[in-house]
Amino acid sequence: MTLQETFSPGATRLAKLIRESRSTVALTGAGVSVPSGIPDFRTPGTGIWENVDPFEVAHIDAFHRDTARFWKFYRPRFDQLGSKTPNAAHAALAELETRGLLRAVVTQNIDRLHRRAGSERVVEVHGSIETCSCTTCGSSYGREAVGALFDEDGVATCPCCMGKVKPDVVLFGELLPEAAMEQANALCEGCDLLICVGSSLEVYPVAGLPSLALNRGARLAIVTQGPTPYDRDATVKLEGDVVDELQGVLAAL
Ligand code: ZN
């Protein structure tokens, strides 16, 4: 990582907002992990989603209907995700927390990269690949332990009750985990600066979090390429590369 000597005017303004804020929260989406080589599945024709419809294969009904097919698709994807490493955007957010300038990260990403970059307070509203749970008895299994649970049909099976084991990620057709959403809501209601990073802010209920913050008088900063529904509400919008912009903010602080 090279020390950035120049940074965008937006980065300077965001650094000022961070200094002025007493409670800053970051809300991150797929864009923060793209520099780690994890494609945004909403970008058609990229990576692992090239020949499949994620809404079909990653649906809770598909898991129950044909669990072997589900795992056949997901197992390599999880292995691939597990091998990715955090990038300098994750590192910048972890650094802000270390400096006492960021209260928490709320993320839509399931890749654990915020934690691996050193962020301590991370709310994963779509779950994470860290664990899997039995859909019958609720037993939890770490990522490394799951490999031993597959039966000859390629279905991860709970040794306690022979129930089906499912990754602790939110599939289409499932509600978001209640406890995580409550934490996310409370953080956004209690902050005075919400920095949205790498998210198009279009998928509810996460897309409602900036409204919660704005309604309580918080400021909104957006670090995302491309339009979001909140662009007009944002005090500052940074349109550059997410790594460059966040490293720029750190340098400007
Ligand atoms: Zn079980």
py3Dmol code that shows the C-alpha trace and the ligand (Angstrom):
import py3Dmol

protein = """\
ATOM      1  CA  MET A   1       0.000   0.000   0.000  1.00  0.00           C
ATOM      2  CA  THR A   2       1.439   3.345  -0.973  1.00  0.00           C
ATOM      3  CA  LEU A   3       0.826   6.443   1.044  1.00  0.00           C
ATOM      4  CA  GLN A   4      -1.602   8.574  -0.842  1.00  0.00           C
ATOM      5  CA  GLU A   5      -0.483  12.154  -1.095  1.00  0.00           C
ATOM      6  CA  THR A   6      -3.405  13.552  -3.003  1.00  0.00           C
ATOM      7  CA  PHE A   7      -7.024  12.886  -2.329  1.00  0.00           C
ATOM      8  CA  SER A   8     -10.324  14.043  -3.724  1.00  0.00           C
ATOM      9  CA  PRO A   9     -12.124  17.149  -2.409  1.00  0.00           C
ATOM     10  CA  GLY A  10     -14.881  14.766  -1.338  1.00  0.00           C
ATOM     11  CA  ALA A  11     -12.426  12.825   0.817  1.00  0.00           C
ATOM     12  CA  THR A  12     -11.401  16.050   2.551  1.00  0.00           C
ATOM     13  CA  ARG A  13     -15.040  16.896   3.229  1.00  0.00           C
ATOM     14  CA  LEU A  14     -15.819  13.413   4.525  1.00  0.00           C
ATOM     15  CA  ALA A  15     -12.769  13.540   6.802  1.00  0.00           C
ATOM     16  CA  LYS A  16     -14.154  16.796   8.241  1.00  0.00           C
ATOM     17  CA  LEU A  17     -17.580  15.214   8.815  1.00  0.00           C
ATOM     18  CA  ILE A  18     -15.915  12.285  10.607  1.00  0.00           C
ATOM     19  CA  ARG A  19     -13.953  14.649  12.859  1.00  0.00           C
ATOM     20  CA  GLU A  20     -17.138  16.557  13.712  1.00  0.00           C
ATOM     21  CA  SER A  21     -19.203  13.444  14.420  1.00  0.00           C
ATOM     22  CA  ARG A  22     -19.579  11.890  17.848  1.00  0.00           C
ATOM     23  CA  SER A  23     -20.975   8.619  16.532  1.00  0.00           C
ATOM     24  CA  THR A  24     -20.191   7.394  13.043  1.00  0.00           C
ATOM     25  CA  VAL A  25     -21.474   4.153  11.553  1.00  0.00           C
ATOM     26  CA  ALA A  26     -20.544   2.574   8.198  1.00  0.00           C
ATOM     27  CA  LEU A  27     -23.002   0.641   6.064  1.00  0.00           C
ATOM     28  CA  THR A  28     -21.262  -1.477   3.443  1.00  0.00           C
ATOM     29  CA  GLY A  29     -22.326  -3.498   0.440  1.00  0.00           C
ATOM     30  CA  ALA A  30     -20.831  -5.598  -2.332  1.00  0.00           C
ATOM     31  CA  GLY A  31     -18.760  -2.712  -3.723  1.00  0.00           C
ATOM     32  CA  VAL A  32     -16.363  -2.808  -0.766  1.00  0.00           C
ATOM     33  CA  SER A  33     -15.405  -6.414  -1.607  1.00  0.00           C
ATOM     34  CA  VAL A  34     -15.095  -6.040  -5.379  1.00  0.00           C
ATOM     35  CA  PRO A  35     -11.392  -5.020  -5.047  1.00  0.00           C
ATOM     36  CA  SER A  36     -10.879  -8.343  -3.216  1.00  0.00           C
ATOM     37  CA  GLY A  37     -11.991 -10.147  -6.353  1.00  0.00           C
ATOM     38  CA  ILE A  38     -15.540 -10.855  -5.227  1.00  0.00           C
ATOM     39  CA  PRO A  39     -17.934  -9.836  -8.003  1.00  0.00           C
ATOM     40  CA  ASP A  40     -21.214  -8.161  -7.181  1.00  0.00           C
ATOM     41  CA  PHE A  41     -23.784 -10.784  -8.113  1.00  0.00           C
ATOM     42  CA  ARG A  42     -26.121  -8.062  -9.289  1.00  0.00           C
ATOM     43  CA  THR A  43     -23.723  -7.396 -12.126  1.00  0.00           C
ATOM     44  CA  PRO A  44     -25.012  -9.841 -14.761  1.00  0.00           C
ATOM     45  CA  GLY A  45     -22.625 -12.208 -16.471  1.00  0.00           C
ATOM     46  CA  THR A  46     -19.828 -11.936 -13.904  1.00  0.00           C
ATOM     47  CA  GLY A  47     -17.925 -14.654 -12.111  1.00  0.00           C
ATOM     48  CA  ILE A  48     -19.737 -17.545 -10.605  1.00  0.00           C
ATOM     49  CA  TRP A  49     -23.162 -16.188 -11.467  1.00  0.00           C
ATOM     50  CA  GLU A  50     -22.426 -16.273 -15.160  1.00  0.00           C
ATOM     51  CA  ASN A  51     -24.664 -19.177 -16.099  1.00  0.00           C
ATOM     52  CA  VAL A  52     -27.159 -19.278 -13.272  1.00  0.00           C
ATOM     53  CA  ASP A  53     -29.998 -17.208 -11.972  1.00  0.00           C
ATOM     54  CA  PRO A  54     -29.079 -16.368  -8.345  1.00  0.00           C
ATOM     55  CA  PHE A  55     -32.719 -15.812  -7.512  1.00  0.00           C
ATOM     56  CA  GLU A  56     -33.418 -19.415  -8.448  1.00  0.00           C
ATOM     57  CA  VAL A  57     -30.405 -21.289  -7.059  1.00  0.00           C
ATOM     58  CA  ALA A  58     -29.920 -19.175  -3.928  1.00  0.00           C
ATOM     59  CA  HIS A  59     -33.543 -19.403  -2.807  1.00  0.00           C
ATOM     60  CA  ILE A  60     -34.631 -21.084   0.419  1.00  0.00           C
ATOM     61  CA  ASP A  61     -37.151 -23.155  -1.583  1.00  0.00           C
ATOM     62  CA  ALA A  62     -34.301 -24.447  -3.766  1.00  0.00           C
ATOM     63  CA  PHE A  63     -32.388 -25.446  -0.625  1.00  0.00           C
ATOM     64  CA  HIS A  64     -35.303 -27.526   0.648  1.00  0.00           C
ATOM     65  CA  ARG A  65     -36.385 -28.879  -2.748  1.00  0.00           C
ATOM     66  CA  ASP A  66     -32.986 -30.092  -3.954  1.00  0.00           C
ATOM     67  CA  THR A  67     -30.411 -29.749  -1.170  1.00  0.00           C
ATOM     68  CA  ALA A  68     -27.715 -31.675  -3.044  1.00  0.00           C
ATOM     69  CA  ARG A  69     -27.974 -29.303  -6.001  1.00  0.00           C
ATOM     70  CA  PHE A  70     -27.902 -26.330  -3.671  1.00  0.00           C
ATOM     71  CA  TRP A  71     -24.679 -27.513  -2.047  1.00  0.00           C
ATOM     72  CA  LYS A  72     -23.156 -28.522  -5.353  1.00  0.00           C
ATOM     73  CA  PHE A  73     -23.455 -24.912  -6.389  1.00  0.00           C
ATOM     74  CA  TYR A  74     -22.666 -23.308  -3.036  1.00  0.00           C
ATOM     75  CA  ARG A  75     -19.811 -25.417  -1.707  1.00  0.00           C
ATOM     76  CA  PRO A  76     -17.228 -24.251  -4.248  1.00  0.00           C
ATOM     77  CA  ARG A  77     -18.537 -20.730  -3.991  1.00  0.00           C
ATOM     78  CA  PHE A  78     -18.030 -20.707  -0.221  1.00  0.00           C
ATOM     79  CA  ASP A  79     -14.573 -22.243  -0.586  1.00  0.00           C
ATOM     80  CA  GLN A  80     -13.745 -19.544  -3.113  1.00  0.00           C
ATOM     81  CA  LEU A  81     -15.127 -16.779  -0.878  1.00  0.00           C
ATOM     82  CA  GLY A  82     -13.201 -18.182   2.089  1.00  0.00           C
ATOM     83  CA  SER A  83      -9.937 -17.826   0.206  1.00  0.00           C
ATOM     84  CA  LYS A  84     -10.359 -14.099  -0.494  1.00  0.00           C
ATOM     85  CA  THR A  85      -8.496 -11.531   1.547  1.00  0.00           C
ATOM     86  CA  PRO A  86      -9.461  -8.048   2.761  1.00  0.00           C
ATOM     87  CA  ASN A  87      -8.463  -5.030   0.676  1.00  0.00           C
ATOM     88  CA  ALA A  88      -7.399  -1.512   1.608  1.00  0.00           C
ATOM     89  CA  ALA A  89     -11.037  -0.336   1.830  1.00  0.00           C
ATOM     90  CA  HIS A  90     -11.746  -2.908   4.556  1.00  0.00           C
ATOM     91  CA  ALA A  91      -8.452  -1.893   6.180  1.00  0.00           C
ATOM     92  CA  ALA A  92      -9.413   1.797   6.142  1.00  0.00           C
ATOM     93  CA  LEU A  93     -12.673   1.105   7.986  1.00  0.00           C
ATOM     94  CA  ALA A  94     -10.850  -1.068  10.539  1.00  0.00           C
ATOM     95  CA  GLU A  95      -8.327   1.745  11.012  1.00  0.00           C
ATOM     96  CA  LEU A  96     -11.126   4.269  11.629  1.00  0.00           C
ATOM     97  CA  GLU A  97     -12.521   2.001  14.363  1.00  0.00           C
ATOM     98  CA  THR A  98      -9.057   1.595  15.914  1.00  0.00           C
ATOM     99  CA  ARG A  99      -8.695   5.381  16.013  1.00  0.00           C
ATOM    100  CA  GLY A 100     -12.030   5.665  17.821  1.00  0.00           C
ATOM    101  CA  LEU A 101     -13.666   7.345  14.819  1.00  0.00           C
ATOM    102  CA  LEU A 102     -16.065   4.570  13.787  1.00  0.00           C
ATOM    103  CA  ARG A 103     -18.552   2.916  16.085  1.00  0.00           C
ATOM    104  CA  ALA A 104     -19.518  -0.088  13.961  1.00  0.00           C
ATOM    105  CA  VAL A 105     -19.786  -1.545  10.496  1.00  0.00           C
ATOM    106  CA  VAL A 106     -23.167  -2.786   9.305  1.00  0.00           C
ATOM    107  CA  THR A 107     -22.622  -4.956   6.248  1.00  0.00           C
ATOM    108  CA  GLN A 108     -24.649  -6.774   3.633  1.00  0.00           C
ATOM    109  CA  ASN A 109     -21.602  -8.876   2.768  1.00  0.00           C
ATOM    110  CA  ILE A 110     -21.282 -12.482   3.881  1.00  0.00           C
ATOM    111  CA  ASP A 111     -17.539 -12.757   3.199  1.00  0.00           C
ATOM    112  CA  ARG A 112     -16.205 -11.967   6.738  1.00  0.00           C
ATOM    113  CA  LEU A 113     -13.630  -9.617   5.245  1.00  0.00           C
ATOM    114  CA  HIS A 114     -14.404  -6.748   7.624  1.00  0.00           C
ATOM    115  CA  ARG A 115     -13.632  -8.982  10.603  1.00  0.00           C
ATOM    116  CA  ARG A 116     -10.527 -10.341   8.938  1.00  0.00           C
ATOM    117  CA  ALA A 117      -9.349  -6.778   8.285  1.00  0.00           C
ATOM    118  CA  GLY A 118      -9.596  -6.099  12.015  1.00  0.00           C
ATOM    119  CA  SER A 119     -13.015  -4.480  12.420  1.00  0.00           C
ATOM    120  CA  GLU A 120     -14.320  -5.585  15.809  1.00  0.00           C
ATOM    121  CA  ARG A 121     -17.909  -4.418  15.819  1.00  0.00           C
ATOM    122  CA  VAL A 122     -19.484  -5.852  12.672  1.00  0.00           C
ATOM    123  CA  VAL A 123     -23.200  -6.441  12.176  1.00  0.00           C
ATOM    124  CA  GLU A 124     -23.748  -8.897   9.336  1.00  0.00           C
ATOM    125  CA  VAL A 125     -27.351  -8.399   8.294  1.00  0.00           C
ATOM    126  CA  HIS A 126     -27.193 -11.066   5.569  1.00  0.00           C
ATOM    127  CA  GLY A 127     -25.331 -13.537   7.791  1.00  0.00           C
ATOM    128  CA  SER A 128     -21.877 -14.881   6.999  1.00  0.00           C
ATOM    129  CA  ILE A 129     -20.074 -17.907   5.636  1.00  0.00           C
ATOM    130  CA  GLU A 130     -18.424 -18.344   9.043  1.00  0.00           C
ATOM    131  CA  THR A 131     -20.961 -20.890  10.296  1.00  0.00           C
ATOM    132  CA  CYS A 132     -23.709 -23.267   9.212  1.00  0.00           C
ATOM    133  CA  SER A 133     -26.676 -24.427  11.284  1.00  0.00           C
ATOM    134  CA  CYS A 134     -28.910 -27.478  11.383  1.00  0.00           C
ATOM    135  CA  THR A 135     -32.356 -26.530  10.110  1.00  0.00           C
ATOM    136  CA  THR A 136     -33.929 -29.068  12.501  1.00  0.00           C
ATOM    137  CA  CYS A 137     -32.133 -28.849  15.872  1.00  0.00           C
ATOM    138  CA  GLY A 138     -30.204 -25.596  15.441  1.00  0.00           C
ATOM    139  CA  SER A 139     -26.740 -27.047  16.114  1.00  0.00           C
ATOM    140  CA  SER A 140     -24.040 -24.721  14.801  1.00  0.00           C
ATOM    141  CA  TYR A 141     -20.951 -25.777  12.847  1.00  0.00           C
ATOM    142  CA  GLY A 142     -17.896 -23.703  11.989  1.00  0.00           C
ATOM    143  CA  ARG A 143     -16.841 -23.339   8.382  1.00  0.00           C
ATOM    144  CA  GLU A 144     -13.994 -25.819   8.744  1.00  0.00           C
ATOM    145  CA  ALA A 145     -16.214 -28.446  10.377  1.00  0.00           C
ATOM    146  CA  VAL A 146     -18.838 -28.454   7.633  1.00  0.00           C
ATOM    147  CA  GLY A 147     -16.684 -30.357   5.154  1.00  0.00           C
ATOM    148  CA  ALA A 148     -16.976 -33.495   7.293  1.00  0.00           C
ATOM    149  CA  LEU A 149     -20.792 -33.324   7.360  1.00  0.00           C
ATOM    150  CA  PHE A 150     -21.439 -34.102   3.698  1.00  0.00           C
ATOM    151  CA  ASP A 151     -23.046 -37.458   2.974  1.00  0.00           C
ATOM    152  CA  GLU A 152     -22.541 -39.423  -0.223  1.00  0.00           C
ATOM    153  CA  ASP A 153     -25.305 -37.429  -1.947  1.00  0.00           C
ATOM    154  CA  GLY A 154     -23.455 -34.182  -1.255  1.00  0.00           C
ATOM    155  CA  VAL A 155     -25.864 -32.973   1.425  1.00  0.00           C
ATOM    156  CA  ALA A 156     -24.454 -31.524   4.656  1.00  0.00           C
ATOM    157  CA  THR A 157     -26.203 -33.535   7.378  1.00  0.00           C
ATOM    158  CA  CYS A 158     -26.350 -32.887  11.115  1.00  0.00           C
ATOM    159  CA  PRO A 159     -24.720 -35.723  13.097  1.00  0.00           C
ATOM    160  CA  CYS A 160     -27.001 -34.949  16.085  1.00  0.00           C
ATOM    161  CA  CYS A 161     -30.365 -35.356  14.371  1.00  0.00           C
ATOM    162  CA  MET A 162     -29.698 -36.083  10.675  1.00  0.00           C
ATOM    163  CA  GLY A 163     -31.336 -32.768   9.794  1.00  0.00           C
ATOM    164  CA  LYS A 164     -30.197 -30.668   6.847  1.00  0.00           C
ATOM    165  CA  VAL A 165     -27.390 -28.212   7.571  1.00  0.00           C
ATOM    166  CA  LYS A 166     -27.669 -24.812   5.928  1.00  0.00           C
ATOM    167  CA  PRO A 167     -25.158 -21.984   5.676  1.00  0.00           C
ATOM    168  CA  ASP A 168     -25.925 -19.095   8.028  1.00  0.00           C
ATOM    169  CA  VAL A 169     -26.405 -16.716   5.145  1.00  0.00           C
ATOM    170  CA  VAL A 170     -29.721 -15.174   4.209  1.00  0.00           C
ATOM    171  CA  LEU A 171     -31.127 -16.794   1.085  1.00  0.00           C
ATOM    172  CA  PHE A 172     -33.743 -15.275  -1.168  1.00  0.00           C
ATOM    173  CA  GLY A 173     -37.154 -15.912   0.340  1.00  0.00           C
ATOM    174  CA  GLU A 174     -35.798 -15.683   3.900  1.00  0.00           C
ATOM    175  CA  LEU A 175     -36.202 -12.884   6.407  1.00  0.00           C
ATOM    176  CA  LEU A 176     -33.089 -11.108   7.600  1.00  0.00           C
ATOM    177  CA  PRO A 177     -31.896 -12.206  11.064  1.00  0.00           C
ATOM    178  CA  GLU A 178     -33.962 -10.277  13.590  1.00  0.00           C
ATOM    179  CA  ALA A 179     -31.207  -9.641  16.130  1.00  0.00           C
ATOM    180  CA  ALA A 180     -28.811  -8.303  13.500  1.00  0.00           C
ATOM    181  CA  MET A 181     -31.482  -6.022  11.999  1.00  0.00           C
ATOM    182  CA  GLU A 182     -32.351  -4.690  15.474  1.00  0.00           C
ATOM    183  CA  GLN A 183     -28.694  -3.858  16.066  1.00  0.00           C
ATOM    184  CA  ALA A 184     -28.426  -2.244  12.639  1.00  0.00           C
ATOM    185  CA  ASN A 185     -31.559  -0.169  13.255  1.00  0.00           C
ATOM    186  CA  ALA A 186     -30.318   0.958  16.675  1.00  0.00           C
ATOM    187  CA  LEU A 187     -26.901   1.911  15.298  1.00  0.00           C
ATOM    188  CA  CYS A 188     -28.420   3.920  12.453  1.00  0.00           C
ATOM    189  CA  GLU A 189     -30.913   5.653  14.752  1.00  0.00           C
ATOM    190  CA  GLY A 190     -28.169   6.514  17.229  1.00  0.00           C
ATOM    191  CA  CYS A 191     -25.485   7.763  14.872  1.00  0.00           C
ATOM    192  CA  ASP A 192     -24.907  11.309  13.707  1.00  0.00           C
ATOM    193  CA  LEU A 193     -22.987  10.299  10.586  1.00  0.00           C
ATOM    194  CA  LEU A 194     -23.779   7.304   8.401  1.00  0.00           C
ATOM    195  CA  ILE A 195     -21.197   6.455   5.730  1.00  0.00           C
ATOM    196  CA  CYS A 196     -22.621   4.186   3.037  1.00  0.00           C
ATOM    197  CA  VAL A 197     -19.835   2.375   1.181  1.00  0.00           C
ATOM    198  CA  GLY A 198     -20.157   0.293  -1.960  1.00  0.00           C
ATOM    199  CA  SER A 199     -23.899  -0.195  -1.832  1.00  0.00           C
ATOM    200  CA  SER A 200     -26.518   0.869  -4.337  1.00  0.00           C
ATOM    201  CA  LEU A 201     -28.922   1.127  -1.349  1.00  0.00           C
ATOM    202  CA  GLU A 202     -31.716  -0.429  -3.355  1.00  0.00           C
ATOM    203  CA  VAL A 203     -32.496  -3.651  -1.509  1.00  0.00           C
ATOM    204  CA  TYR A 204     -34.826  -3.421   1.487  1.00  0.00           C
ATOM    205  CA  PRO A 205     -34.788  -3.602   4.437  1.00  0.00           C
ATOM    206  CA  VAL A 206     -31.149  -2.449   4.394  1.00  0.00           C
ATOM    207  CA  ALA A 207     -32.072   0.301   1.945  1.00  0.00           C
ATOM    208  CA  GLY A 208     -34.246   1.797   4.689  1.00  0.00           C
ATOM    209  CA  LEU A 209     -31.349   2.301   7.109  1.00  0.00           C
ATOM    210  CA  PRO A 210     -30.203   5.663   5.689  1.00  0.00           C
ATOM    211  CA  SER A 211     -33.769   6.958   6.169  1.00  0.00           C
ATOM    212  CA  LEU A 212     -33.657   5.974   9.838  1.00  0.00           C
ATOM    213  CA  ALA A 213     -30.440   7.932  10.272  1.00  0.00           C
ATOM    214  CA  LEU A 214     -31.668  10.957   8.277  1.00  0.00           C
ATOM    215  CA  ASN A 215     -34.947  11.080  10.208  1.00  0.00           C
ATOM    216  CA  ARG A 216     -32.967  11.417  13.451  1.00  0.00           C
ATOM    217  CA  GLY A 217     -30.984  14.309  12.018  1.00  0.00           C
ATOM    218  CA  ALA A 218     -27.830  12.372  11.100  1.00  0.00           C
ATOM    219  CA  ARG A 219     -25.700  13.292   8.125  1.00  0.00           C
ATOM    220  CA  LEU A 220     -25.279  10.919   5.253  1.00  0.00           C
ATOM    221  CA  ALA A 221     -22.097  10.304   3.266  1.00  0.00           C
ATOM    222  CA  ILE A 222     -22.016   8.022   0.247  1.00  0.00           C
ATOM    223  CA  VAL A 223     -18.875   6.364  -1.130  1.00  0.00           C
ATOM    224  CA  THR A 224     -20.270   4.457  -4.084  1.00  0.00           C
ATOM    225  CA  GLN A 225     -19.818   4.512  -7.826  1.00  0.00           C
ATOM    226  CA  GLY A 226     -23.094   4.962  -9.631  1.00  0.00           C
ATOM    227  CA  PRO A 227     -26.379   6.459  -8.507  1.00  0.00           C
ATOM    228  CA  THR A 228     -28.227   5.622  -5.292  1.00  0.00           C
ATOM    229  CA  PRO A 229     -31.730   6.704  -4.226  1.00  0.00           C
ATOM    230  CA  TYR A 230     -30.133   8.789  -1.448  1.00  0.00           C
ATOM    231  CA  ASP A 231     -27.739  10.878  -3.517  1.00  0.00           C
ATOM    232  CA  ARG A 232     -29.763  14.061  -2.988  1.00  0.00           C
ATOM    233  CA  ASP A 233     -29.881  13.506   0.774  1.00  0.00           C
ATOM    234  CA  ALA A 234     -26.148  13.010   1.105  1.00  0.00           C
ATOM    235  CA  THR A 235     -23.969  15.779   2.548  1.00  0.00           C
ATOM    236  CA  VAL A 236     -21.121  14.379   0.499  1.00  0.00           C
ATOM    237  CA  LYS A 237     -20.922  11.803  -2.295  1.00  0.00           C
ATOM    238  CA  LEU A 238     -17.601  10.238  -3.279  1.00  0.00           C
ATOM    239  CA  GLU A 239     -17.720   8.700  -6.740  1.00  0.00           C
ATOM    240  CA  GLY A 240     -14.174   7.410  -7.086  1.00  0.00           C
ATOM    241  CA  ASP A 241     -12.742   3.956  -6.554  1.00  0.00           C
ATOM    242  CA  VAL A 242     -13.699   2.772  -3.086  1.00  0.00           C
ATOM    243  CA  VAL A 243     -10.101   1.953  -2.080  1.00  0.00           C
ATOM    244  CA  ASP A 244      -8.733   5.291  -3.287  1.00  0.00           C
ATOM    245  CA  GLU A 245     -11.519   7.266  -1.652  1.00  0.00           C
ATOM    246  CA  LEU A 246     -11.328   5.586   1.759  1.00  0.00           C
ATOM    247  CA  GLN A 247      -7.532   5.712   1.810  1.00  0.00           C
ATOM    248  CA  GLY A 248      -7.893   9.373   0.847  1.00  0.00           C
ATOM    249  CA  VAL A 249     -10.232   9.967   3.787  1.00  0.00           C
ATOM    250  CA  LEU A 250      -7.697   8.383   6.152  1.00  0.00           C
ATOM    251  CA  ALA A 251      -4.925  10.539   4.716  1.00  0.00           C
ATOM    252  CA  ALA A 252      -7.069  13.663   5.080  1.00  0.00           C
ATOM    253  CA  LEU A 253      -7.935  13.041   8.715  1.00  0.00           C
TER     254      LEU A 253
END
"""
ligand_1 = """\
1
ZN
Zn -29.556 -31.239 13.973
"""
view = py3Dmol.view(width=600, height=400)
view.addModel(protein, "pdb")
view.setStyle({"model": 0}, {"cartoon": {"style": "trace"}})
view.addModel(ligand_1, "xyz")
view.setStyle({"model": 1}, {"stick": {}})
view.zoomTo()
view.show()
